[in-house]
Amino acid sequence: MTIDFARERILTLRDKINYYNQKYYEESISEISDLEFDRLLEELIQLERSFPELQTEDSPSQRVGGAITKEFKTVFHKRPMLSLGNTYTLDEVRDFDERVRKSMLQPPVYFCEQKFDGVAISLIYKNGKLSQAVTRGDGEKGDDITNNAKTIRSLPLSLRAKEFPAEFEVRGEVYLSQEAFEALNREKEEAGEEKMANPRNTASGTLKLQDSAEVARRRLSCYVYQLLVDDQQITDHAEGIALLEKWGFPVSPTYQLCPSIEEVFAYINKWDHDRHSLPLVTDGVVIKVNDFRQREMLGFTAKSPRWAIAFKYKSESAKTRLLHVSYQVGRTGAVTPVANLQAVLLAGTTVKRASLHNANEIDRLQLHEGDMVFVEKGGEIIPKITGVEFESRSSDAKPILFPTHCPICGTRLVRSEGEAAFYCPNDNGCAPQIKGRIEHFIQRKAMEIENLGAETIELLFQEGLVKNPADLYDLQYDQVLNLNRFAEKSARNLIDAIDKSKAMPFENVLFALGIRFVGRTVAEKLARHLRSMNALMTADREALLQAPEVGEKIADSLLSYFSQADHLSMIQRLEAHGLQLKVEQKETKLLSSSLEGKTFLISGVFAGISREELSDRIQAHGGKMLSGVSGNLQYLVAGENMGPSKLEKARKLGVQIISEQELNNMINP
């Protein structure tokens, strides 16, 4: 492919992707499927990798992340990002209105909008392109998170509009939708990790992750709420919002102009109910004077503007009776307490259950049998118990005591140091763990075995046909046909689906094993880094820690998993059945032969590029990648925080240690 053809195709792909993005995020219209969209994006990414000189900062490919930020640069805001004063009653809102009116010759018009529970962000655009993104910080200065902000698909990287200022600032709220939050917590649960507390804290933590590829995977969103331009010609806030909508920015459609305080009250009352239908948590209403001249007359206090105020909704709470506490055992053995409640209406839904998280929470609440408890949703997706009405407690009520033994198999529970959860260690004899691991193994993103669900797994387990994932591949057509609810066609479909799953790639198999803390992303990184199950099983702790995304907790979990004979036996059986236990070597498009005959190993963290991308670059120019330090290694490409023992071994063997820049100089001498 010539560079001219690549340039033309890249421009076409960018235009298409930007168009589909705009239709989806501005108009909620999906003109193509997610699969078709992802294929266009993948084609663009591959072309830009092959022709890096054609990549630009505003390309849609930047949304997938990959840049590593070792530290976030501090940036001073051109205009302070002040906080708003809070009110909690309508009388306080009326007092605010009276203070405003006393300073005005003309009655104010208010701009009302939802106060979303997210993370404030400042976005700088220059010549129509996103130039910088900065967190609110302390209001005077924040952190430069530009690489991470580029992964937010609802934000334009470059404007499709024709007329806009040469430079302007947009302020908004970054959030994690309830749908994305629930999906992330499902992944956490599947990996045996502690679930995130709430969407707001998760969004805040995500924006400060070092790996922008992980930020992209979490699918943050953003609503913008303010336009700031030097020497601006616009005269009021509503006009600025209209321009932001025209330029393609995501603005929540929940705003309203209110010419009187009575209309402000009506807006507050309307959204006190309707806010529960929104895709994210909102905890109040922001009320702003619309006219900029009136704002200038009102001015600021030391901490907040006098022309705006936030009305905070009360967290919805309901009182109901605790019927009993049940205990769920997950596939990792974690025992989770759940409060079963007398049905009560809360935030528009009937609540019968509430999370108790762990034994510590039961102790904190001092729960007793039959207690009257207070339940809230607040920023939580799942209702939680926030308190107990002690005065109504019966004198003979017994305290809720967390069990010492597994409620299913009776094995004594254990709790590791530094962890809140208790675990059942009987992983090979505890039914929920066994069935849970098989359900995890067959799911989408793992082995993707169709025609096999929880009910069928239960049936296979009860009949003694399946005790671990490898048993699935021993199933025979006649065995399935003899089960209840199975006819010839359904039995054949199940056997065919199991056989088809043998073609799933290594990273799927690794994720499907359900190793604690090894979620889908970690499995992909490990598979690409170590290339085979054998290399993974024989890797020592230091070698595991060199893999992207792998810290001490994950490394120890992997070592523990592969030290158990039953796990090794199961993997041997999976291999015998023909499952993919190594990464197929992809054909690398050779861009030059400048590294031909040279061997490389990559270690440490690099700014702006992942190790996988660096490896691809080396191979694209004829270099060969090795898996460890040996006498055959010629060059160790060293980033920050590389293992000291690996560095010492390389020096003893006379391996040449080079930086990323020195590598680039070898490619383009």
KAMO-V691436 format. One record per backbone hydrogen bond with DSSP energy under -0.5 kcal/mol. CO is the residue of the C=O (numbers start at 1). NH is the residue of the N-H. E is the energy in kcal/mol with one decimal. If there is no record, write none. Layout:
co & nh & e
CO & NH & E
CO & NH & E
This chain:
co & nh & e
2 & 6 & -2.4
3 & 7 & -2.5
4 & 8 & -2.0
5 & 9 & -2.5
6 & 10 & -2.7
7 & 11 & -2.2
8 & 12 & -1.9
9 & 13 & -2.6
10 & 14 & -2.6
11 & 15 & -2.1
12 & 16 & -2.2
13 & 17 & -2.8
14 & 18 & -2.6
15 & 19 & -1.9
16 & 20 & -2.7
17 & 21 & -2.5
18 & 22 & -2.3
19 & 23 & -2.3
20 & 24 & -2.1
21 & 25 & -2.8
22 & 26 & -2.3
22 & 27 & -0.7
23 & 27 & -1.1
23 & 29 & -2.2
24 & 28 & -0.9
28 & 30 & -0.5
29 & 31 & -0.8
33 & 37 & -2.4
34 & 38 & -2.9
35 & 39 & -1.9
36 & 40 & -1.9
37 & 41 & -2.3
38 & 42 & -2.6
39 & 43 & -2.2
40 & 44 & -2.1
41 & 45 & -2.4
42 & 46 & -2.5
43 & 47 & -2.2
44 & 48 & -2.4
45 & 49 & -1.9
46 & 50 & -1.9
47 & 51 & -2.0
49 & 52 & -0.6
51 & 54 & -2.5
52 & 55 & -1.3
56 & 59 & -1.5
59 & 62 & -2.1
60 & 63 & -1.7
61 & 64 & -1.4
62 & 65 & -1.0
67 & 69 & -0.5
67 & 212 & -2.4
68 & 70 & -0.7
68 & 608 & -1.6
71 & 73 & -0.6
73 & 144 & -2.8
75 & 142 & -2.6
80 & 82 & -1.1
85 & 310 & -2.8
87 & 312 & -3.0
89 & 93 & -1.3
90 & 94 & -2.2
91 & 95 & -2.1
92 & 96 & -1.9
93 & 97 & -2.1
94 & 98 & -2.3
95 & 99 & -2.2
96 & 100 & -2.1
97 & 101 & -2.5
98 & 102 & -1.8
99 & 103 & -0.7
100 & 103 & -1.1
101 & 104 & -1.2
109 & 290 & -2.8
110 & 112 & -0.6
110 & 258 & -3.6
111 & 288 & -2.2
112 & 256 & -2.2
113 & 286 & -3.1
114 & 116 & -1.0
115 & 283 & -2.0
115 & 284 & -0.6
116 & 118 & -1.7
119 & 174 & -3.0
120 & 136 & -1.3
121 & 172 & -2.2
122 & 134 & -2.7
123 & 125 & -0.5
123 & 170 & -2.8
124 & 131 & -3.2
124 & 132 & -1.5
125 & 168 & -1.9
126 & 129 & -1.7
128 & 159 & -2.5
129 & 126 & -2.4
132 & 124 & -3.2
133 & 145 & -2.4
134 & 122 & -3.0
136 & 139 & -2.1
139 & 81 & -2.8
140 & 77 & -2.3
141 & 138 & -1.8
142 & 75 & -2.9
143 & 135 & -2.1
143 & 145 & -0.8
145 & 149 & -2.5
146 & 150 & -1.9
148 & 151 & -1.2
149 & 152 & -1.7
151 & 153 & -0.9
152 & 155 & -1.7
157 & 130 & -2.7
166 & 127 & -3.4
168 & 125 & -2.7
169 & 228 & -3.0
170 & 123 & -3.2
171 & 225 & -3.0
171 & 226 & -1.4
172 & 121 & -2.2
173 & 223 & -2.0
174 & 119 & -2.4
175 & 177 & -0.5
175 & 221 & -3.1
177 & 181 & -2.6
178 & 182 & -2.4
179 & 183 & -2.1
180 & 184 & -2.3
181 & 185 & -2.3
182 & 186 & -1.9
183 & 187 & -1.9
184 & 188 & -2.3
185 & 189 & -2.6
186 & 190 & -2.4
187 & 191 & -1.9
188 & 193 & -3.0
189 & 192 & -1.2
191 & 517 & -6.5
198 & 202 & -1.8
199 & 203 & -2.6
200 & 204 & -2.3
201 & 205 & -2.5
202 & 206 & -2.4
203 & 207 & -1.9
204 & 208 & -0.6
205 & 208 & -0.8
206 & 209 & -1.8
210 & 69 & -2.6
210 & 212 & -0.8
211 & 214 & -0.8
211 & 215 & -1.4
212 & 216 & -2.3
213 & 217 & -1.7
214 & 218 & -1.1
215 & 218 & -0.6
215 & 219 & -0.5
215 & 220 & -0.5
216 & 219 & -1.1
221 & 175 & -2.6
223 & 173 & -3.2
226 & 171 & -2.2
228 & 169 & -3.0
229 & 232 & -1.1
235 & 292 & -2.4
236 & 240 & -1.3
237 & 241 & -2.2
238 & 242 & -2.1
239 & 243 & -1.8
240 & 244 & -2.2
241 & 245 & -2.3
242 & 246 & -2.1
243 & 247 & -2.3
244 & 249 & -2.7
245 & 248 & -1.0
247 & 160 & -0.5
249 & 251 & -0.8
250 & 224 & -3.0
252 & 255 & -0.9
256 & 112 & -2.9
257 & 259 & -0.5
258 & 110 & -2.9
260 & 264 & -1.4
261 & 265 & -2.3
262 & 266 & -2.1
263 & 267 & -2.2
264 & 268 & -2.5
265 & 269 & -2.6
266 & 270 & -2.4
267 & 271 & -2.3
268 & 272 & -1.3
269 & 273 & -0.7
270 & 273 & -0.9
270 & 274 & -2.4
271 & 275 & -1.7
273 & 276 & -1.1
274 & 277 & -2.1
275 & 278 & -1.5
279 & 178 & -2.8
281 & 117 & -2.4
283 & 313 & -1.8
284 & 115 & -2.9
285 & 311 & -3.2
286 & 113 & -1.9
286 & 288 & -0.5
287 & 309 & -2.1
288 & 111 & -3.4
290 & 237 & -2.5
291 & 295 & -1.8
292 & 296 & -2.2
293 & 297 & -1.7
294 & 298 & -1.9
295 & 299 & -2.6
299 & 306 & -2.4
303 & 83 & -1.0
304 & 301 & -3.2
305 & 308 & -0.7
307 & 289 & -2.4
309 & 287 & -3.0
310 & 87 & -2.8
310 & 312 & -0.6
311 & 285 & -2.6
311 & 313 & -0.5
316 & 377 & -0.9
318 & 375 & -3.0
320 & 373 & -3.2
321 & 323 & -0.7
321 & 342 & -2.3
322 & 370 & -0.6
324 & 326 & -0.5
324 & 340 & -2.8
326 & 338 & -2.8
328 & 330 & -0.6
328 & 336 & -2.7
330 & 333 & -1.7
333 & 424 & -2.0
334 & 330 & -2.3
334 & 336 & -0.6
335 & 422 & -0.5
336 & 328 & -2.7
337 & 356 & -1.4
338 & 326 & -2.4
338 & 340 & -0.5
339 & 341 & -0.6
339 & 354 & -1.9
340 & 323 & -2.6
340 & 324 & -1.3
344 & 351 & -3.3
346 & 349 & -1.9
349 & 346 & -3.2
349 & 351 & -0.5
351 & 344 & -1.7
352 & 341 & -3.7
354 & 339 & -2.6
355 & 385 & -0.9
356 & 358 & -2.8
358 & 361 & -0.5
358 & 362 & -1.4
359 & 363 & -2.1
360 & 364 & -2.5
361 & 365 & -2.2
362 & 366 & -1.0
362 & 367 & -1.4
367 & 400 & -2.8
368 & 371 & -1.6
371 & 322 & -3.2
371 & 373 & -0.6
372 & 389 & -2.9
373 & 320 & -2.3
374 & 386 & -2.6
374 & 387 & -1.0
375 & 318 & -2.1
376 & 384 & -2.4
377 & 380 & -2.8
379 & 199 & -0.8
383 & 355 & -2.4
384 & 376 & -2.4
387 & 374 & -2.4
388 & 390 & -1.4
389 & 392 & -1.2
390 & 393 & -1.7
394 & 397 & -1.7
398 & 369 & -3.0
399 & 401 & -0.6
404 & 413 & -2.7
406 & 410 & -1.5
411 & 406 & -3.5
412 & 425 & -0.6
414 & 423 & -3.4
416 & 419 & -1.9
422 & 335 & -2.6
423 & 414 & -2.7
423 & 425 & -0.7
425 & 427 & -2.1
426 & 429 & -1.2
426 & 430 & -1.4
429 & 431 & -0.7
430 & 433 & -0.7
430 & 434 & -2.2
431 & 435 & -2.8
432 & 436 & -2.3
433 & 437 & -2.3
434 & 438 & -1.7
435 & 439 & -2.5
436 & 440 & -2.2
437 & 441 & -2.2
438 & 442 & -1.9
439 & 443 & -0.6
440 & 443 & -0.8
441 & 447 & -2.0
442 & 449 & -1.6
443 & 446 & -1.7
443 & 448 & -2.3
448 & 450 & -0.8
449 & 452 & -0.6
453 & 457 & -2.4
454 & 458 & -2.4
455 & 459 & -2.1
456 & 460 & -2.9
457 & 461 & -2.5
458 & 462 & -2.6
459 & 463 & -1.9
460 & 465 & -2.3
460 & 466 & -1.0
461 & 464 & -1.4
468 & 471 & -1.9
468 & 472 & -0.5
469 & 472 & -1.3
470 & 473 & -1.0
471 & 474 & -1.4
471 & 475 & -0.6
472 & 475 & -0.9
476 & 480 & -1.8
477 & 481 & -2.5
478 & 482 & -1.5
480 & 483 & -1.7
483 & 486 & -1.4
485 & 487 & -0.5
487 & 491 & -2.5
488 & 492 & -2.3
489 & 493 & -2.6
490 & 494 & -1.9
491 & 495 & -2.0
492 & 496 & -2.5
493 & 497 & -2.3
494 & 498 & -2.3
495 & 499 & -2.2
496 & 500 & -2.5
497 & 501 & -1.5
499 & 502 & -1.2
500 & 503 & -1.7
501 & 504 & -2.0
504 & 580 & -0.6
505 & 508 & -0.9
505 & 509 & -1.6
506 & 510 & -2.7
507 & 511 & -2.2
508 & 512 & -2.5
509 & 513 & -1.3
510 & 515 & -0.5
511 & 514 & -1.5
515 & 518 & -2.3
517 & 519 & -1.1
519 & 523 & -2.6
520 & 524 & -2.2
521 & 525 & -2.2
522 & 526 & -2.8
523 & 527 & -2.6
524 & 528 & -2.2
525 & 529 & -2.2
526 & 530 & -3.0
526 & 531 & -0.5
527 & 531 & -1.7
530 & 532 & -0.6
531 & 583 & -3.5
532 & 536 & -1.8
533 & 537 & -2.9
534 & 538 & -1.7
535 & 539 & -0.7
536 & 539 & -0.6
540 & 544 & -2.2
541 & 545 & -2.2
542 & 546 & -0.8
543 & 546 & -0.6
544 & 547 & -1.6
547 & 550 & -1.6
549 & 551 & -0.7
551 & 555 & -2.6
552 & 556 & -2.6
553 & 557 & -1.7
554 & 558 & -2.4
555 & 559 & -2.4
556 & 560 & -2.3
557 & 561 & -2.4
558 & 562 & -2.5
559 & 563 & -0.6
560 & 563 & -0.7
561 & 564 & -1.3
564 & 567 & -0.6
564 & 568 & -1.8
565 & 569 & -2.5
566 & 570 & -1.9
567 & 571 & -2.3
568 & 572 & -2.2
569 & 573 & -2.0
570 & 574 & -2.4
571 & 575 & -2.4
572 & 576 & -2.3
573 & 577 & -1.6
574 & 579 & -2.1
575 & 578 & -1.5
579 & 581 & -0.7
581 & 533 & -3.3
584 & 586 & -0.5
586 & 588 & -0.6
588 & 590 & -0.6
589 & 591 & -0.5
593 & 596 & -1.5
595 & 598 & -1.9
598 & 624 & -2.4
599 & 634 & -0.6
599 & 635 & -1.8
600 & 626 & -2.9
601 & 637 & -2.9
603 & 639 & -2.7
605 & 640 & -2.6
606 & 609 & -0.6
610 & 614 & -1.9
611 & 615 & -2.6
612 & 616 & -2.3
613 & 617 & -2.1
614 & 618 & -2.2
615 & 619 & -2.3
616 & 620 & -2.2
617 & 621 & -0.8
618 & 621 & -0.9
618 & 623 & -2.4
619 & 622 & -1.7
620 & 591 & -3.7
620 & 592 & -1.4
621 & 595 & -3.0
622 & 597 & -0.7
624 & 600 & -2.6
630 & 633 & -1.5
634 & 656 & -2.2
635 & 601 & -1.6
635 & 637 & -0.6
636 & 638 & -0.8
636 & 658 & -2.3
637 & 603 & -2.3
637 & 639 & -0.5
639 & 642 & -0.7
640 & 605 & -2.6
643 & 647 & -1.8
644 & 648 & -2.5
645 & 649 & -2.5
646 & 650 & -2.3
647 & 651 & -2.1
648 & 652 & -2.1
649 & 653 & -1.8
650 & 655 & -2.8
651 & 654 & -1.0
656 & 636 & -2.6
656 & 658 & -0.6
658 & 638 & -2.8
659 & 663 & -2.0
660 & 664 & -2.4
661 & 665 & -2.0
662 & 666 & -1.5
663 & 667 & -1.8
664 & 668 & -2.7
666 & 669 & -0.5
